[in-house]
Amino acid sequence: MLATLTKSEPDYIATFERHYPHSIDEVWAMLTDNDKLPTWFPELKIDELRKGGHILFDMGNGTFEKMTITDYHDRSALEFTWADDSVRFELTPEQDGCELLLLETITKLTDHTPRDLAGWDVCLEVIGVLLDGKRVENRKQLWEPLYEQYVQAINRLTT
């Protein structure tokens, strides 16, 4: 399910919604536990898990980008800077598991935006697959059609 893209002056908001048949504790651990985080986003590492703390993004060249945690509520919300943008995860309990919302506030649409959106979409899919005790064999195969769909969605939003 593609993210909903909306214009919210002066920014754009991408809202991803997922329902997992797993507890908030299990999903929260995927987002914040440095043993689980690399299973779905290998470049990320929690440095200090608190408001004002940091998440590190491994640039792959020996350097790390430090992203500031701008909002934090244990097992409920995690928001952090993402270059000039922000990413926010919100978890809500449901009868059969939990709902995860990922909201990315995008300050400027670029050629890279559909890549990021497709990437987040794949990450959320991988989280669900891993929580179900399965493996994803080919992330690129998941990503490629999503990328094209996000290119089209952004074109519709801006024309």
Backbone hydrogen bonds, N-H to C=O, Kabsch-Sander energy under -0.5 kcal/mol:
donor,donor_aa,acceptor,acceptor_aa,energy
4,T,15,T,-2.5
5,L,3,A,-0.5
6,T,4,T,-0.5
6,T,13,I,-2.3
8,S,6,T,-0.5
8,S,11,D,-3.1
11,D,8,S,-2.5
12,Y,106,I,-2.4
13,I,6,T,-2.8
14,A,104,E,-2.5
15,T,4,T,-2.5
15,T,13,I,-0.5
16,F,14,A,-0.6
16,F,102,L,-3.0
18,R,100,L,-2.6
20,Y,18,R,-0.5
20,Y,98,C,-2.7
22,H,20,Y,-1.4
27,V,23,S,-2.2
28,W,24,I,-3.5
29,A,25,D,-1.9
30,M,26,E,-1.3
31,L,27,V,-1.3
32,T,28,W,-1.7
33,D,29,A,-2.5
34,N,32,T,-0.6
36,K,33,D,-1.4
37,L,33,D,-3.3
39,T,36,K,-1.7
40,W,36,K,-0.5
40,W,37,L,-1.5
41,F,37,L,-2.2
44,L,41,F,-2.0
45,K,56,L,-1.7
47,D,54,H,-2.6
48,E,54,H,-2.1
50,R,48,E,-1.5
52,G,69,I,-3.4
53,G,50,R,-2.8
55,I,67,M,-2.7
56,L,45,K,-3.5
57,F,65,E,-2.5
58,D,43,E,-2.9
58,D,56,L,-0.6
59,M,57,F,-0.6
59,M,63,T,-2.5
65,E,57,F,-2.7
66,K,64,F,-0.5
67,M,55,I,-3.3
67,M,65,E,-0.6
69,I,53,G,-2.7
70,T,68,T,-0.8
70,T,79,E,-1.5
71,D,79,E,-1.5
73,H,77,A,-2.7
76,S,73,H,-2.5
77,A,73,H,-2.5
78,L,89,F,-2.3
79,E,71,D,-2.7
80,F,87,V,-2.6
81,T,68,T,-2.1
82,W,85,D,-2.7
85,D,82,W,-2.4
86,S,105,T,-1.7
87,V,80,F,-2.7
88,R,103,L,-2.1
89,F,78,L,-3.1
90,E,101,L,-2.5
91,L,76,S,-2.8
92,T,99,E,-2.1
94,E,97,G,-2.7
97,G,94,E,-1.3
98,C,20,Y,-2.4
99,E,92,T,-2.9
100,L,18,R,-3.1
101,L,90,E,-2.7
102,L,16,F,-2.2
103,L,88,R,-2.9
103,L,101,L,-0.5
104,E,14,A,-2.6
104,E,102,L,-0.5
105,T,86,S,-2.2
105,T,103,L,-0.6
106,I,12,Y,-3.3
106,I,104,E,-0.6
107,T,105,T,-0.6
113,T,110,T,-0.9
116,D,112,H,-2.1
117,L,113,T,-2.6
118,A,114,P,-2.3
119,G,115,R,-2.3
120,W,116,D,-2.7
121,D,117,L,-2.3
122,V,118,A,-2.3
123,C,119,G,-2.6
124,L,120,W,-2.4
125,E,121,D,-1.9
126,V,122,V,-2.9
127,I,123,C,-2.4
128,G,124,L,-1.7
129,V,125,E,-2.3
130,L,126,V,-3.0
131,L,127,I,-2.6
132,D,128,G,-1.6
133,G,130,L,-1.9
134,K,129,V,-2.4
137,E,135,R,-0.6
142,L,138,N,-1.0
143,W,139,R,-2.5
144,E,140,K,-2.6
146,L,142,L,-0.9
147,Y,143,W,-2.7
148,E,144,E,-1.7
149,Q,145,P,-1.9
150,Y,146,L,-2.5
151,V,147,Y,-2.3
152,Q,148,E,-2.0
153,A,149,Q,-2.3
154,I,150,Y,-2.6
155,N,151,V,-2.1
156,R,152,Q,-2.3
157,L,153,A,-1.9
158,T,154,I,-1.8
159,T,155,N,-0.9
